[in-house]
């Protein structure tokens, strides 16, 4: 609709090809920038960032309920700003919804860029309707002096992937992995995923399947169709 928009693609089965993507249109997309969509595990709620007017800062995180699914496509309700517990006068982006290990309340991870500062990772607990259960809190062990951009969390809450341009990578945004023993424990020191996931190009925006076996991410590496393309990698079973 004039800037970065959110599109949807469907497929008939888990091993079928994806159909041509369709722009979600209004009220999800506007003449401002929208992006970084993430769905609740039941598909009822869509979280995304938008730079539309009426927010708290240059970009805020919104939630929209699914109204219906039918032959005419997915219908979404009016987006609701997540409010001052999440959004600030800075920029909020890169949201990722997960119900860690079957906890009663889901968690939304996202990044925040205060004016003139680095990108940092926060998290906030949510009600079943996607409302914040208090102010978002920074996750200190995930952050660095570099730009820590977007996370993906395995459904059991024991593994987290982060796109960041911190030292120790290949020189641009790379994907790093954190682990923890329990869902209430702090995250470990990060491990660089190395090749073939990371390259000297921009490798970013990770997203994990529910079972944690499939990683989808963006990259501008050679062999794609344009600038940032979607790539997929499947986790191999560990040797016995």
N, C-alpha and C positions, 0 to 999 in steps of 0.2 A: 504493500500500500504506500510505498514511497521511501522506505528505509529497510532496515533489517526486520524481517517478519518470521513468524513461526509457521511451518508447513507440517502436514501430516501425510504419512504413507501407510498403506495397509497391505497385508498379504493373506492369502487364503489358508495357509498352513505354516507350520514352523519351518518347513524346508522349502516352501514356495518362494518364488521371486517377489520382491517388493513391487507394488504398483507405482505408477507415476505419482509424485507428491502433489498435494493440493494445498493451496494457501488457506489457512483457517479463517481468514477474513475478520470482520468485526464481530463481536466486540473484543476479541483477543488482540488482533493487530490494529494498529492505528497509523497515523502519518508520522509518528515518532518511531524510535527503535524498540523492538521487542526481541527477546531471545532467551537462551538457556532454559528451555522447558524441562520440567521434571514432574512425573505423575506419582500420585499416591499408589500404594500397592494394589488397591482395588480399582484403580482407574477413574475414581470419582472426582478427584481434585487435580487441577493443573496449576502448578506454580511456575512463574516466569518473571523475568525482569522487564520493565518498561520505562522508557524515558518520557512518557506522555505527561501532559500538563496536569497539575493538581496534586503532585506528589510532594515528598519531603525534600528531595534533592534532585541531582541530575539523572539518577535512575533508581527506581524502587522495586521491591519484590511484591508481586500481586498473586492472588489465588482466585481461580475461577472454578465453580462446580459444573460438572457435566450434566446437562439438562436431558439429553437423549442421544441415542445412537440409532440411526436408521438408514434407509436407502439413499437419503440425501446427504449423508455424512454425519460427522460428529457435531452436536450442538452444545455450546458452552454458554453459561450464564455470564452476567456482567462481572468483570474482574473487581476484586476488593483489595485495596491496599492493606498490607499486613500491619500498618500502623507504626507508632513510635517505638514499640518494643523491638522492631527489626530495622526499620528504615530511619535514615538520618539525613542531615543536610549534605552528606557526602554521596557516595555511589554504592549501592548494593546490587550484587549480580551473582551469577554462577551458582544458583541454588541446586540442592540435591536432597531429595526426600528419602528417608529410610526409617523402617521400624526395626531398630537394632535388636536382634535376637528375640523378636516377639514381644518386646516391651509394651506395656499398655499404651504409652504415648509415643507417637512418632517424633522424629527429629528432622529438622531442616538445617543442613549445613549450607553456608553461603559465604561469599567474600564481601568485604567492606573496604572501601577506599576513602578514608577521611581526606579532607582537602589538604593537598600538599604532602600526603603520607603514602607509605607503601600499602599494597593490597594485603589484607590479613583475613584469616579464616575464623568465622564465628559459627555458633550453633544455637538453636532455640528449640524447645519442646513445644509440641502442638497438640491441640485437641483433635478429636476425630473429624471435626469440621474444618480443620486447618487454621484455627486461631492460635496465636502465640500464648503460651502459659507463663508469661513473664518476660523480662528483658533478655535479649540474646547475649550470650557470653562468648568471649574470645577463647579459642582453643590454643593455649600458648605453645604446646609442644609441636604443633603443626606449622608454626610461623617462623619466618626467618627475616633477615634484613632485605631479602630480595622480594620479588613479586610472587606471592603464593595465591594461585588463581582460582582453581576449581577442584573439588573433591568428588570422588565416587566411593561409596561405602558398601561392602559386601553385606548381604541381608542378615548374616549372623552377627554383624558388628565387630568382627575380629580382624578385618583388613580394610584399609583405606588407601585409595590412590589419589595423588595430588599432582596437578600440573604446576610447575614452578621453574623459575630461571635461576635458582640458587647455585652457588658454587658446587663443583663436583660433577656437573652434567656435561653434555656435549657442546655447550656454549649458547644454547637458546632455551626456549621452554621445553622441558622434558617431563616425563611422568615418573614419579617416585612412589614407593610403597611403604606404608606404616602398618604395624600389627600391634595387637594387644591380647593378653590372656583372657580378660573378662571385659564385659561391656562397660563396666564402671572404672576400669583401670585407665591410666594415661597411655597415650600412644607411644610406641617405640621410636628410636632414632630411625630416620628414613633410609631406604635402600633404593639406589638408582636402578631402574628396570633394564637399562643397557639395551643393546641390539637384540632382537630385531624391532622392538617397540620404539625405542628412541633412536634418533638420527641427529646429524648436525643441523637439520631443519627444525621447524616448529612442530612439536608433538604435544598435543594439549587436549583439554576438554574430555577427560575420561568418563565413561559410563559403563557400569557392570550389569550383566544379566542377573536375575534373581538368584540363580544357583552359583554365581561367581565364576562361571567357566568361560564366559564370552566377554571380551573387552571391546568396546567401540570407542574410537577417539578420532580427533581431527589431526591432519598432518598436511604440510605443503611439500612433502618429499617428492622426488621424481617418480613418475609413473601414474600420477593422478590426472584429473580432468581440468583443473584450474588452480585456484589459490589454495584454500583450505578444503580438503576433501574428507569424507568419512571413511575410516579404515576399520577393519575388524580382525581381531586375533583370538584364537581359541586356546585355552589353557590345557597343557598336556598333563596327563596323570603323572604323579611323582614315581620315579623308579622304585621298585620294591627291593 
